[in-house]
């Protein structure tokens, strides 16, 4: 008989499943998880260099360059020379990239709101109380 998951494992597995479900709600199924992460990083922080995106996503610069090349080809990201240093490249969301992020957020919010609205009010209250704890876990 397989071991029953501990309460901690059960919580971790539930959070992982919920995160996967939320991530699956995106505007375009052709965009990879790595590309989506870059789009959301650019949406949050604005124009970035290849090095800063590589560091943020914890990948090598050559790997990030391949990701960016694909995203430029898809029209999701713009690549321009920095005005103050011709050796530096500035990466930003294109209008199509902005639309992807916006639509993905809309889909995720709609999916999540529908699920929350189906819960009894006491469970929704409990989840609101737990949100700061989960945020701290994610940020540390």
BAZA-989755 format. One record per residue: z, y, x of N, C-alpha, C in turn; residue in three letters. Coordinates in steps of 0.05 Angstrom, whole numbers. Layout:
<pts>
<pt <Z,Y,X>,<Z,Y,X>,<Z,Y,X>,"ALA">
...
</pts>
This chain:
<pts>
<pt <0,-24,17>,<0,0,0>,<0,25,18>,"UNK">
<pt <-19,43,14>,<-20,67,30>,<5,84,27>,"UNK">
<pt <12,98,49>,<35,116,48>,<29,138,28>,"UNK">
<pt <50,145,13>,<48,168,-5>,<51,193,11>,"UNK">
<pt <35,214,5>,<37,238,20>,<64,251,16>,"UNK">
<pt <75,263,37>,<100,278,34>,<95,303,18>,"UNK">
<pt <116,316,10>,<113,341,-5>,<97,362,11>,"UNK">
<pt <103,363,37>,<88,382,54>,<59,375,56>,"UNK">
<pt <53,349,59>,<25,340,60>,<11,346,34>,"UNK">
<pt <25,341,12>,<14,345,-14>,<7,374,-18>,"UNK">
<pt <25,392,-10>,<20,421,-12>,<-4,428,5>,"UNK">
<pt <-5,419,30>,<-27,425,48>,<-54,415,36>,"UNK">
<pt <-54,391,26>,<-79,380,15>,<-88,396,-10>,"UNK">
<pt <-69,404,-26>,<-75,420,-50>,<-87,447,-42>,"UNK">
<pt <-76,460,-22>,<-86,485,-12>,<-114,482,0>,"UNK">
<pt <-118,461,15>,<-144,456,27>,<-165,451,5>,"UNK">
<pt <-158,435,-15>,<-178,430,-37>,<-184,456,-52>,"UNK">
<pt <-164,472,-57>,<-168,497,-71>,<-186,516,-54>,"UNK">
<pt <-180,517,-28>,<-197,534,-11>,<-226,525,-10>,"UNK">
<pt <-230,499,-9>,<-258,488,-9>,<-272,495,-35>,"UNK">
<pt <-258,492,-58>,<-270,499,-84>,<-277,529,-85>,"UNK">
<pt <-260,546,-75>,<-265,575,-75>,<-289,580,-57>,"UNK">
<pt <-289,569,-33>,<-311,574,-14>,<-338,564,-25>,"UNK">
<pt <-337,543,-41>,<-362,533,-52>,<-376,552,-72>,"UNK">
<pt <-360,571,-82>,<-372,591,-100>,<-384,613,-84>,"UNK">
<pt <-411,610,-79>,<-424,631,-64>,<-451,636,-75>,"UNK">
<pt <-463,659,-68>,<-487,669,-80>,<-512,653,-72>,"UNK">
<pt <-511,640,-49>,<-535,626,-39>,<-527,601,-25>,"UNK">
<pt <-535,578,-34>,<-527,553,-22>,<-540,548,6>,"UNK">
<pt <-560,564,13>,<-573,561,39>,<-557,574,61>,"UNK">
<pt <-539,591,55>,<-522,604,75>,<-500,584,84>,"UNK">
<pt <-499,580,111>,<-479,560,121>,<-451,573,121>,"UNK">
<pt <-431,556,125>,<-404,565,126>,<-400,585,149>,"UNK">
<pt <-411,580,172>,<-409,598,194>,<-422,625,189>,"UNK">
<pt <-445,624,176>,<-459,649,169>,<-443,665,148>,"UNK">
<pt <-432,651,129>,<-416,664,108>,<-392,677,121>,"UNK">
<pt <-379,664,140>,<-356,676,154>,<-364,702,168>,"UNK">
<pt <-387,702,181>,<-396,726,194>,<-402,748,174>,"UNK">
<pt <-415,741,152>,<-421,762,132>,<-395,774,121>,"UNK">
<pt <-375,758,116>,<-350,769,106>,<-335,785,127>,"UNK">
<pt <-337,777,153>,<-325,792,175>,<-338,820,177>,"UNK">
<pt <-365,821,175>,<-379,846,175>,<-372,863,151>,"UNK">
<pt <-369,851,128>,<-362,866,104>,<-334,878,106>,"UNK">
<pt <-316,863,119>,<-288,873,122>,<-286,894,143>,"UNK">
<pt <-298,889,166>,<-294,906,190>,<-316,926,196>,"UNK">
<pt <-339,923,183>,<-362,940,189>,<-377,931,214>,"UNK">
<pt <-393,949,225>,<-410,942,248>,<-394,930,271>,"UNK">
<pt <-405,909,282>,<-392,894,303>,<-411,889,326>,"UNK">
<pt <-401,883,350>,<-417,873,372>,<-418,843,370>,"UNK">
<pt <-437,831,385>,<-438,802,386>,<-412,791,397>,"UNK">
<pt <-402,804,418>,<-377,794,431>,<-353,795,412>,"UNK">
<pt <-351,816,396>,<-328,818,378>,<-330,797,356>,"UNK">
<pt <-354,793,346>,<-358,772,326>,<-352,744,337>,"UNK">
<pt <-361,739,362>,<-356,713,375>,<-326,709,377>,"UNK">
<pt <-312,729,386>,<-283,727,389>,<-270,723,362>,"UNK">
<pt <-278,738,342>,<-266,735,316>,<-270,707,304>,"UNK">
<pt <-293,696,308>,<-300,670,297>,<-293,647,316>,"UNK">
<pt <-284,654,340>,<-276,634,360>,<-299,615,368>,"UNK">
<pt <-322,627,373>,<-345,612,382>,<-356,626,407>,"UNK">
<pt <-373,613,422>,<-384,625,446>,<-405,646,438>,"UNK">
<pt <-410,665,455>,<-431,685,450>,<-458,672,445>,"UNK">
<pt <-467,652,461>,<-493,640,455>,<-494,627,427>,"UNK">
<pt <-472,614,418>,<-471,603,392>,<-472,624,370>,"UNK">
<pt <-458,646,374>,<-458,668,355>,<-486,681,355>,"UNK">
<pt <-499,682,378>,<-526,694,379>,<-546,677,362>,"UNK">
<pt <-543,650,363>,<-560,633,347>,<-555,638,317>,"UNK">
<pt <-529,641,310>,<-522,646,282>,<-534,673,273>,"UNK">
<pt <-531,693,290>,<-541,720,283>,<-572,719,281>,"UNK">
<pt <-585,706,299>,<-614,704,298>,<-623,693,271>,"UNK">
<pt <-610,672,262>,<-617,659,236>,<-612,679,213>,"UNK">
<pt <-590,694,215>,<-583,712,194>,<-602,737,193>,"UNK">
<pt <-611,745,216>,<-631,767,218>,<-657,757,205>,"UNK">
<pt <-665,732,211>,<-689,721,199>,<-687,719,168>,"UNK">
<pt <-663,713,159>,<-658,711,130>,<-656,739,117>,"UNK">
<pt <-654,760,133>,<-652,787,123>,<-624,794,114>,"UNK">
<pt <-604,780,124>,<-576,785,116>,<-562,804,134>,"UNK">
<pt <-571,806,159>,<-558,822,180>,<-579,839,194>,"UNK">
<pt <-570,863,202>,<-588,880,218>,<-577,880,247>,"UNK">
<pt <-595,883,266>,<-588,884,294>,<-601,909,305>,"UNK">
<pt <-585,927,316>,<-595,952,328>,<-581,957,355>,"UNK">
<pt <-595,971,372>,<-584,980,397>,<-563,1001,392>,"UNK">
<pt <-541,999,406>,<-520,1019,403>,<-530,1046,413>,"UNK">
<pt <-523,1067,398>,<-533,1094,406>,<-522,1103,433>,"UNK">
<pt <-498,1094,441>,<-485,1103,465>,<-489,1085,489>,"UNK">
<pt <-501,1061,485>,<-505,1042,507>,<-528,1023,499>,"UNK">
<pt <-550,1026,513>,<-574,1010,506>,<-571,981,512>,"UNK">
<pt <-550,973,527>,<-545,945,533>,<-529,931,511>,"UNK">
<pt <-518,947,493>,<-501,937,472>,<-516,935,445>,"UNK">
<pt <-511,914,430>,<-524,910,404>,<-503,913,382>,"UNK">
<pt <-511,928,361>,<-494,931,338>,<-504,914,315>,"UNK">
<pt <-486,899,303>,<-494,881,281>,<-480,891,256>,"UNK">
<pt <-495,891,234>,<-484,900,209>,<-497,885,186>,"UNK">
<pt <-485,888,162>,<-497,876,138>,<-522,892,130>,"UNK">
<pt <-542,877,122>,<-566,889,110>,<-559,893,80>,"UNK">
<pt <-576,906,65>,<-572,907,36>,<-571,879,23>,"UNK">
<pt <-587,860,33>,<-586,833,23>,<-559,819,30>,"UNK">
<pt <-549,825,54>,<-523,814,62>,<-501,825,45>,"UNK">
<pt <-502,851,40>,<-482,864,22>,<-483,852,-6>,"UNK">
<pt <-507,847,-16>,<-510,834,-42>,<-499,806,-43>,"UNK">
<pt <-503,791,-21>,<-492,764,-19>,<-462,765,-20>,"UNK">
<pt <-450,782,-5>,<-420,784,-4>,<-410,792,-32>,"UNK">
<pt <-423,812,-44>,<-414,822,-70>,<-416,800,-92>,"UNK">
<pt <-439,786,-92>,<-443,765,-112>,<-424,741,-107>,"UNK">
<pt <-420,735,-82>,<-401,713,-76>,<-373,720,-85>,"UNK">
<pt <-364,744,-79>,<-338,753,-89>,<-336,752,-119>,"UNK">
<pt <-357,761,-133>,<-357,761,-162>,<-355,732,-172>,"UNK">
<pt <-370,714,-161>,<-368,686,-170>,<-341,674,-165>,"UNK">
<pt <-330,679,-141>,<-304,668,-134>,<-282,680,-153>,"UNK">
<pt <-283,706,-158>,<-264,718,-176>,<-266,707,-204>,"UNK">
<pt <-291,703,-213>,<-295,693,-240>,<-284,664,-242>,"UNK">
<pt <-290,648,-222>,<-281,620,-223>,<-251,619,-222>,"UNK">
<pt <-239,634,-204>,<-210,633,-201>,<-196,645,-225>,"UNK">
<pt <-205,667,-236>,<-193,679,-260>,<-194,660,-284>,"UNK">
<pt <-217,646,-287>,<-219,626,-308>,<-198,605,-306>,"UNK">
<pt <-194,595,-281>,<-174,574,-276>,<-146,584,-281>,"UNK">
<pt <-140,608,-272>,<-113,620,-276>,<-108,625,-305>,"UNK">
<pt <-127,635,-320>,<-124,641,-348>,<-118,616,-364>,"UNK">
<pt <-126,593,-354>,<-121,568,-369>,<-93,557,-364>,"UNK">
<pt <-78,569,-345>,<-51,560,-340>,<-31,573,-359>,"UNK">
<pt <-9,560,-364>,<12,573,-379>,<23,597,-364>,"UNK">
<pt <33,617,-378>,<42,641,-365>,<64,636,-344>,"UNK">
<pt <81,617,-349>,<102,611,-329>,<90,601,-303>,"UNK">
<pt <70,585,-304>,<57,576,-279>,<43,599,-265>,"UNK">
<pt <30,617,-280>,<17,641,-268>,<38,658,-254>,"UNK">
<pt <61,661,-267>,<83,677,-255>,<93,664,-229>,"UNK">
<pt <95,638,-229>,<104,623,-205>,<84,627,-182>,"UNK">
<pt <59,626,-188>,<38,629,-168>,<39,657,-156>,"UNK">
<pt <43,677,-173>,<45,705,-163>,<69,708,-144>,"UNK">
<pt <91,693,-149>,<114,694,-132>,<109,680,-105>,"UNK">
<pt <92,660,-105>,<86,645,-81>,<65,659,-63>,"UNK">
<pt <49,676,-75>,<27,689,-61>,<35,702,-34>,"UNK">
<pt <57,717,-33>,<65,729,-7>,<72,708,14>,"UNK">
<pt <83,686,6>,<91,665,25>,<65,652,36>,"UNK">
<pt <46,646,19>,<21,635,28>,<6,654,46>,"UNK">
<pt <7,680,40>,<-6,700,56>,<6,700,84>,"UNK">
<pt <33,699,85>,<47,699,111>,<40,674,127>,"UNK">
<pt <38,651,114>,<30,626,128>,<2,629,139>,"UNK">
<pt <-16,641,124>,<-44,644,133>,<-47,664,155>,"UNK">
<pt <-30,684,155>,<-32,706,175>,<-18,700,201>,"UNK">
<pt <0,681,202>,<16,675,226>,<8,650,240>,"UNK">
</pts>
